[in-house]
Structure formats: C-alpha cells, structure tokens
Amino acid sequence: MEAPSVKARIMEKAGQAQAQATADLVADQRKMLNNLEFSDVVFLCGDGLKVHACRIVLCARSPVLKSMLMNGMVESRLSEISLPEIDSPVLLSIFEFLYTGTMVEHAPVSWRKAFEVISAARFFLLQKLEEIVWEFLVDGTFDTPIDMTVAASNLSVAMDFPSISDSMEAIPLELVRILSSKCLEPVHLRNLSGKAFQFFLSKTKKEVEETGSPILSLGEYLRFRQIILWCTCHVSEEEEAEEIVRPYLPDAKKALHLLKDQNMEFASPIQDACPEEGSSQYEQFSLLKSEIASSVASLISMVDLRRIHPELLIKVIEPLELIPCVNFMDALRFHALQRPRVAKGTWEEGAHASFYRIGRDRSVIEKCDFGTGFARASNAICQPYGIYEWDIVIEELCYQFCEVGIYKVSSLSSGKPNFNGASLTQQSTGWALRMDDRGTLINQCNVLGFPWMSYGKKFGYADARVRVSLDMFERSCSYSIDRQKFGVAWNSLPEGIYYPAVSLGSGTLGRVRIELMFLTRPEKKKKKKKKVNVKKKHVGQNLDDPSFEESRVSLSLGALRDAEQQPEQLEERSS
C-alpha cells in the first residue's frame, strides 16, 4: 500500500483543524445562550420564565425575528417581548439551534416537547429545525420498538397538534397500527385522549364491501368492548373504574366459547361472573351507567353492530343497557331479515371455466368441451361462525377425475382467478376431495413431499351424494359420502371467504348438482338416552342417530320450491 502523499497529509490535518475550530465555535456560541452578559433583549414565555438573547444573532438567523426586532414593529421598541404561546424549554431549543445550528443541551426528549418545538419552528419559519425534530419522531416511531402504553400516550400528544399531525400523518397512522396489533386493555385506553381514541376508531373502522353484506366479526365485538371500557375509564375518577364493568364484558376467549357452547341458557351467559344485585360493585355500575351510556352514544357510530353475532348482541350487549335502543333494534332487524339458515345452492355465471356450462335452475353444472379448470358456486361463506353444509350430487360420471371442495378468496371484491387453468386441487387456495384411478384422496396444500392423503370412499357412480361440512368455528372441513361420515380432512384453514367449488375432469363428460346450503350449529355432547318408539314411520329408530337427524333436515330442491309456493307443506315434509 502506497504511503499517503504530503499533500494528502496536509489536507487531512487541515480538515481535523477545521472540525476542531467548528466545534470550539459552537461551544463558544452555546455559552452565549441565555447569558445576561451577552444579551440585549428578553423574552417572557408562557410559563412565566424569561429567556435572554442577542438581537443580532436572532435577526441573522430568522426572518421572522428580524421583522419583529428590526423593521419598526412594536416589539422592536421593547426590551421585553411576550411570547405567551411558547414555554421557556421550547424557546431555549429554538435559540440553541439559532446560535449553534444544533440541539444538544435543549434537545426535545419527550414527544410533547418535540411537537411544541415543531410548532414553534413553523412560527419562526425554521424549516431545517423542523426536519431535525421530524427525524427524531420518525426514529422513535418506526425504528424503535414501542410499548402499546407509550404508543397510546404518543398518539394523544400528536392529536393535540392537529395541524402538524395532518401534514405528518405517517406517524399517527403508524401508532394506530401498533395499537391495533393487539387488543387494547384499560391500561392502554387510559392513556388515549378523546381525540386520539376517535382517530384510532376512525382509522380502524371496517367498511362494508360494496358487493356484499356485513361480515360477522369477533373483532367488531372487541371493538365495542374497547369503547365501553374507554368510556368507563374516562367518566370515573377512580383509578380502576374499568373493573366495575369488566365482568359484564367477556374477552375474546370467553365470547368465542359462548358462541360455540350450545348448551348455554338464553339468559346472560356471564351472570355467574357478574356482581350480585345489591353488592357494592353492582351499585357502582348502576351509578355510572347513565354517564357511560351518554359517552357511548357519541362513539357508537364507530361500531357496525350488524357485524356482531346476534347471540353476543342478545346475551352480552343488550343486558348492559348502554347503547341507544334504535341502534340495537336495527342490528337485530338486519340479522332477522338477512341471515337465512337455509339457502339455495347455485353456480355463479362467469365463475367457471369456458368449457363448463350451467344448467337448469343454476343448480347444475356440466362439462361441454375438453379441458380441466374448475367452477365455484355463487354462495359466499363470509361469516366466521357456524357450520355450513351442502351436497354435491353426481348426475353424470366425469372423465379421469372429479374434485369436490372449497375455494378461498381474501375479499368479496377480489379479482376472479383463471378458471380455465389448473384443477381445484392445484389452486393455491383450493382444497378438495378428489376421486380418480388411485382412489379417493385429499390435497395437502403447501405441504412439500406429501401432496395427497387417502380419505373416505369412492363416489364414482351416478347419484352419489357428497356432503361438504365447513366448520368456521374450528376452521376445518370434513365430508360425508352417501350419508357415511368421515373424519376431518383439513384443520386450521386460513381466514377468508370460501365458496363451494368443483372440478369435473378433463374430458367432455361430467355433470353435478349442488343442493341446499345449511347453516347448522355445533353438535351437542352426546348423552345416553333411552330408545323411544315413535310413529310407525320411525318405530325403533334412535332419535339421536345422525342419519335420522340428517333425514329430517335434508330437503331436496324440489321440496324447497314446493315450500316456497305452499309454506304450510314445509313443516309436513320436515316432520
């Protein structure tokens, strides 16, 4: 390696000397800051303290201060200038930057002071200082892990400076993202101001998709729960006021257990955990109820009650008596009119390969040319609760293979896939029961080396009936073939919107029919019962036999059409 030249060594030493000289100059300038000996003007700050400064330095560094101190304004004739909107620590930060070009001794160490310095920098038109403090906020938000309690406090500070937050929205939005990553508890909610909480709710509100009805969501109930807890924290002066109302609001785990437990009485399921009537905690809640309800009324528009499961509405929310009756009744009315438990299965026009053709009543789909591809039904399974069942009936045998299963999309507005491409089991979001010359198999999505697994029995014959059961509680799917039930095919299915789907081989043969879609409930735990003889039609048949229950509720499409014309016949058919 060549030795550095004489010129390079001289340049290096000159650079070091210059850096040292600059550091010495900055240190000397800093000694002049707020020093009475080197000052000729005094600023009276909003906190009542005085800050001393030199007119020449201020005028040279800030056009606003130059106009104020040297252009004939009232302040130019005063020895003491009042700045009631700026406190002394903030003004010292401003003056340290004006004197030295840096902020060391008076750098903002808190979010509130940082926002106050930015506000003052805008007043004095100090764009460079604003950028320095902005970098401090960005580093503290994006590059450093933030506790949720700190994030709540920082968001409250940011909302106290709306003009700054609007122009620097990236920081408040990142704080909202941090707060929405977990369920907010009272320890976090206490640190959210009213403006901050409303901002959080507005940015996390789920809008109803244009192409579908509101989707049930446990998160929407938890959102309602957060509103109640926040209102309780802020209407009461007691430190742990939220403990008064917490027993009435089950958390996510208990709420999900309530929806899955079908042996629960209709009365409030949390009554055992709630304070007894007449107890001190019950009386405290009664006293706070009117104040909480008044606070909730201004925030209830931030919750879509239609997305909360009706059982939670009736068993948890209604007994609280904290929301306006009209909002509660609107949600129940929606559930009563928009949540049919039985739906007619149909295939969706345009949601199938070009060599598929939809037949009568849109319940039949068949092959009309060579090719593979797949087709999906028009029935979107959006709700995260309940067990959905439908039947695929084989009317004409397929060539080479037949697949019956489900296809997932992320949202109702997702673009349509290439239906002319691969079969259902080869789609990244397709799960299906496949029957071919190897037997009856299920695909294992994203499992390398083990893509197939034996399952069930063959259904390669006319009038074979394959029932698909999609359990949205457990995120699992199972099948029955000709009323013979088999085990769970898949567990832990990803969240999303599911459609019934089929692939009908690669030839020109194949026709299937989709029958009624049922929204059923989880099976109750079996209890030993004595056999009961009923009418001659079912003499000696166990009423707990699944096949008997299945025969009672499995109505054909013809029965449904008749029932629509003559409703009184439906009861006769189902009995």
C-alpha positions, 0 to 999 in steps of 0.5 A: 500500500502506497504511503499517503502523499504530503499533500494528502497529509496536509489536507487531512490535518487541515480538515481535523483543524477545521472540525476542531475550530467548528466545534470550539465555535459552537461551544463558544456560541452555546455559552452565549445562550441565555447569558445576561452578559451577552444579551440585549433583549428578553423574552417572557414565555408562557410559563412565566420564565424569561429567556435572554438573547442577542438581537443580532444573532436572532435577526441573522438567523430568522426572518421572522425575528428580524421583522419583529426586532428590526423593521419598526414593529412594536416589539422592536421598541421593547426590551421585553417581548411576550411570547405567551404561546411558547414555554421557556424549554421550547424557546431555549431549543429554538435559540440553541439551534439559532446560535449553534445550528444544533440541539444538544443541551435543549434537545426535545426528549419527550414527544410533547416537547418535540411537537411544541418545538415543531410548532414553534419552528413553523412560527419562526419559519425554521424549516431545517429545525423542523426536519431535525425534530421530524427525524427524531419522531420518525426514529422513535416511531418506526425504528424503535420498538414501542410499548402499546402504553407509550404508543397510546400516550404518543398518539394523544400528544400528536392529536393535540397538534392537529395541524402538524399531525395532518401534514405528518400523518405517517406517524399517527397512522403508524401508532394506530397500527401498533395499537391495533396489533393487539387488543387494547386493555384499560391500561392502554385506553387510559392513556388515549385522549378523546381525540386520539381514541376517535382517530384510532376508531376512525382509522380502524373502522371496517367498511362494508364491501360494496358487493356484499353484506356485513361480515360477522366479526369477533373483532367488531365485538372487541371493538365495542368492548374497547369503547365501553371500557374507554368510556368507563375509564374516562367518566370515573375518577377512580383509578380502576373504574374499568373493573366495575364493568369488566365482568359484564364484558367477556374477552375474546376467549370467553365470547368465542366459547359462548358462541360455540357452547350450545348448551348455554341458557338464553339468559346472560351467559356471564351472570355467574361472573357478574356482581350480585344485585345489591353488592357494592360493585353492582351499585357502582355500575348502576351509578355510572351507567347513565354517564357511560351510556351518554359517552357511548352514544357519541362513539357508537357510530364507530361500531357496525353492530350488524357485524356482531353475532346476534347471540353476543348482541342478545346475551352480552350487549343488550343486558348492559343497557348502554347503547341507544335502543334504535341502534340495537333494534336495527342490528337485530332487524338486519340479522332477522331479515338477512341471515337465512339458515337455509339457502339455495345452492347455485353456480355463479355465471362467469365463475367457471371455466369456458368449457363448463356450462350451467344448467337448469335452475343454476343448480347444475353444472356440466362439462361441454368441451375438453379441458380441466379448470374448475367452477365455484358456486355463487354462495359466499361463506363470509361469516366466521361462525357456524357450520355450513353444509351442502351436497354435491350430487353426481348426475353424470360420471366425469372423465379421469377425475372429479374434485369436490371442495372449497375455494378461498378468496381474501375479499368479496371484491377480489379479482376472479382467478383463471378458471380455465387453468389448473384443477381445484386441487392445484389452486393455491387456495383450493382444497378438495376431495378428489376421486380418480384411478388411485382412489379417493384422496385429499390435497395437502396444500403447501405441504412439500413431499406429501401432496395427497392423503387417502380419505373416505370412499369412492363416489364414482357412480351416478347419484352419489351424494357428497356432503361438504361440512365447513366448520368456521368455528374450528376452521376445518372441513370434513365430508360425508359420502352417501350419508357415511361420515368421515373424519376431518380432512383439513384443520386450521384453514386460513381466514377468508371467504370460501365458496363451494367449488368443483372440478369435473375432469378433463374430458367432455363428460361430467355433470353435478348438482349442488343442493341446499346450503345449511347453516347448522350449529355445533353438535351437542355432547352426546348423552345416553338416552333411552330408545323411544318408539315413535310413529310407525314411520320411525318405530325403533329408530334412535332419535339421536342417530345422525342419519335420522337427524340428517333425514329430517333436515335434508330437503331436496330442491324440489321440496324447497320450491314446493315450500316456497309456493305452499309454506304450510307443506314445509313443516309436513315434509320436515316432520 
